[in-house]
C-alpha cells in the first residue's frame, strides 16, 4: 500500500482530515514528564494513544528533535517506531522541507524514508525537478511540495509574477501558481505529489485547488496562526469531500500543562476534527 492509499483509507476509517503535529518543546511539556528518561518520546506516546482514532496523519517537525542532538533524534526514531508498530494504519509525515542537488538529495530521501522510516516528507521546489527526483522516484512514499506557505513572509517571493511559459507573450502568474502547475505535470509521471498551502491564504488555496483538482493538500496555519477553517474547507476540498490534510499542533499538544494533558489533547483534537467535518459535510 502506497502513501496515498494509506491516507485515503485512514481518512475514511477515522472520518478525519486532521493531521496532528508532534513538535514537543521541553520547556512546554508538562512538568511531571520532564523527569522521564526520554520526556519527548513519553509525551508523544501519550499524545498518540489519546488521539490516534481522531487523526488522519501525524507530522513530527524534525527541528524539534535535531536541536537536541543525538538524544532528540533518538526520541524521533522511537516515536516513528512506536507509531509504525502500534498504529501502522496511520501515515507519518516528516516535516523537514528537504531538497538539494545531486547526492545530497539522495541522502535526504534516504534520511526520511529509510533512516526515520516515515511515509512522506515535505520538500521545497526551489532547486527544480532534478533535486526532487530522489524523492519522487520512491513512488510508494508521499512527496509534499511547498507551494503557498502559511507564514506572512510568503508574500516576499511566492506572489512574484513569473511568465507562465517560455513564451513571454503569455500572461504572468504568481510563482505559487506556477509551482502548482509544474507539480501537477510531475504528478502525472510519478503519482505521489502533494502540495503545501496554508490555511492563512484561503483565496490562494481556491486557486491552487482549481489547478490540482484531485491532489491532496497539506494545510498548516490552523489554530495559533489564525487560519480560517470554514474558508479552508470551502475552498480546498475535492469534490469527494476529501483531499485535505489539515494540520494542527500547539492547540492540541498544549491544551493542558497538567497530568491531564493527554485527555485535554483528545478533547481539543476531537473538537477540531468535528468542526472540520461540520464544514466538510455542509
N, C-alpha and C positions, 0 to 999 in steps of 0.2 A: 504494500500500500504506500503510495507516494504522499507527499505533504498535503497536497490539495485534497486528495481523497480522505485523508485522515481528518483534515479540518472540516470538510463538508459533513462527515459522519458525526463528529462531536458537536457541531452546531445543532444538528437535528436531535441528538441524544439529550443534550443539556438544555435545548431550546435557548441557546445563548450566543450572543455576538460579543460577549465581554472577555477581553484579554486582561489578565491581572499581572501587574508588574511585580517583579521580585528584585527590588532595589533597596536592600536593607542598609541602614546607616547606624553604626554602633552608638552614636550619640542620641538616636531617636528611638531605638527599640526599647521595650520595657526593661526596667532596671533589673528585674529578677532573672532575666535571661543572660545578663552580661557575665554572670559567674560561671556559665557553662563552658565546657572545653571549646566548643565551636558555637558561639552565640548566633552567628549569621545563619548557619545551617539549621539550628534548632528553631529559630524564628521562622525561616522559610518552611520548614517541615510542618510546623503547627498551623501556619497560614494556609498551606496547601491542603492539609487534611480538613480544614474548616470550610474550604471554598471549592473543592475540586468538582462538585456537581453543579456549580454555577458558572464555570468558565469554559470558554472555547479554546483558550491557549494561556500559557504563562510566558512572560517575557523578562528574563533577567538582563539587566544592563551591566555590561562587563566592567565598566569603570568602578562600580560599587564594590567589586571584588579585587580587581587588579591593583587598586590604590592601596590595598592592604598587603600586597606582596604575595608570597607563596601561600601563606595561610588563607588569604582571601580567595585565591584561585582554587585552593582545596575545597573551600566552602561551596564554590560554584560547581565544581565537579561532583561533590556529594549531593547537591541539590538536584542536578540533572539526573544523576544515577537514581536518586530516590523517586523522582517523577517517572523515569523510564521504566522502573521495575514495579512500582505500586500503582501508577496510573498511566499505563502505556498508551491508552487511547487519546491522551491529551497532548497536542503538539507543543513543542518548546521552541520559542523564538529567541535567538541570541541577538541582542541589540548591541552591535559592535561597529556598525557603519564602516565596514571594510571596503577595500579595493585599492589596487596599486598596479604597478607594471610587472610583467613577466613572472619570475619565480615568486616574488613577494605575494602576489595574489593567489598563486597556487598554495602557498603556505598558509595564507589566511583562510582559504577554503578548507584546508586540512585541519586547521585550528578549530574552526566552528563545527565541522561535521564529523571529524574523526577523533580529535582530542576531547572536545567537550560533548560531542555526541548529540548536538541539537538538530532539530528538524528543519530549521530555517534560520536565515541570518539577514540583518539589514546591511545594505551596501550603498555606496554613493556612485553616481554615474559620471563623475567629472572626468575620469580618465578615458571614458569611452568603452566600446564593446569589448576590446581585447582584454581589458582589465577585469571584466565580469565573466569572461568565458570559463575560468576555472570553477566558478560558482554555478553558472548556467548549465554546464556540462554534467553536473550532478542532478540529473532530471528527477530523481526521487526526492530532492530537497526543495525548499522554498527560497527564492531569492527576492528580497523585499527592497525595492529600489527607491531611494529618496526622490520625491517629486516636488511636493509643496509642504515644507516642514512647518511645524506649529508655532515656532518662535517668531518674535517681532522682526528679528534680523533677516527673516526670509525675504523681506522686501529689498534688501541690498542687492541681491543678484537674481532671485528667482522670477521677478517680474520684468527683468530686462527684455526688451523686444529683440527677437532674432529673426532672420529670414527663414521661412518655413521649408526652403529647399535651396539648392544651389542656384536656382533661377531667382535672381534678386528683383525680378519684376513682380513676384508674388507678394501678397501682404505679409507684414511682420506679425509674429505671435509671441506671447510671453514665453520665456525659457521653460517654465514648468510644463506648459502645454506641449512644447516641442519634445521634452523628455517623455511625456505620456505617449505621444505618437511613436517615438522611437521604441519605447518599451513594448507597445502593442505589436510592432513589427517583429521584435525579438521573440516575443512570446509565441508567435506563430511557428517559430522554429523549435524553441526549447520547451514551451508549455508550462514553465514553473515560475513565471514572473508575477510579482505583486508590486504595488506602489504604496508609498507613504504619503498621505495627505492629511494635514492637521485639521482637527475639528474647529480650530480658531478661524478657518477660512471657508465657511460653508458655500459661498458663491463659487469660489475656485474649485471646491470639491465637486460641485454640479458640472462644471465644465470638463473636469477630468473624467467623471463618470460617463459623459457623452462620448468620449474618445475610447474608453475601455469598458464597454457595457457589461462584460462578463467576468472581469478580473476582480479578485479580492483586493481590498484596500485596507492597509493598516492605518488606523486613525488615532493618533495621540492628541493630547490637548484638552481632553475632557476633565472636568474637576478643577484642580488647582490653577490650570492655565485659562479656564473660563470658556472652553468650547461649548457651543450650544447643541445639546443632544437632539432636540426636535428638528432643527435645521439640518444637522448632520444626517439623521435618518431620512428625512425628506429628500435631500439632495444626493445621498450617497448609496442608497440601497439599489440592488439589482431588481429586476422585475420579479424575481422569485422571493423577494423579501429577505435576501441574504447578501453575501458579498462584502460585508464589513467586519473588521476585527477592531473593535472599539476598546482602546487601551485606557485603563485607569490604574493608578499606582498609589500615590500618597493617601488619597481619600480612604482607601481600603486598608492599606498597611498600617496606618497610624490612626485608625478610628478610636483606639484607646491606648493609653500608655501603661495600663494596669495588667494584672494577671488575666483579665478577661479579654485581652486584645484579640485573640482568635475568634471568640464569639462575636465581638463587636465588628470585626472584619467581615465575618459572614453576613451580619445584618446589613452592612454597607454594600457589600457585593451583591446581595440579593436585591437590595433597593435599586441599585444601578441597573442590574440585569432586567428587573421588572419595568423600570422606566423606559429602557431601550425597547423592550417588547411592546410596551404600550404604544409608542410612536411607530414601531415596526409594523404593527398589525392594524393601525387606524385606517 
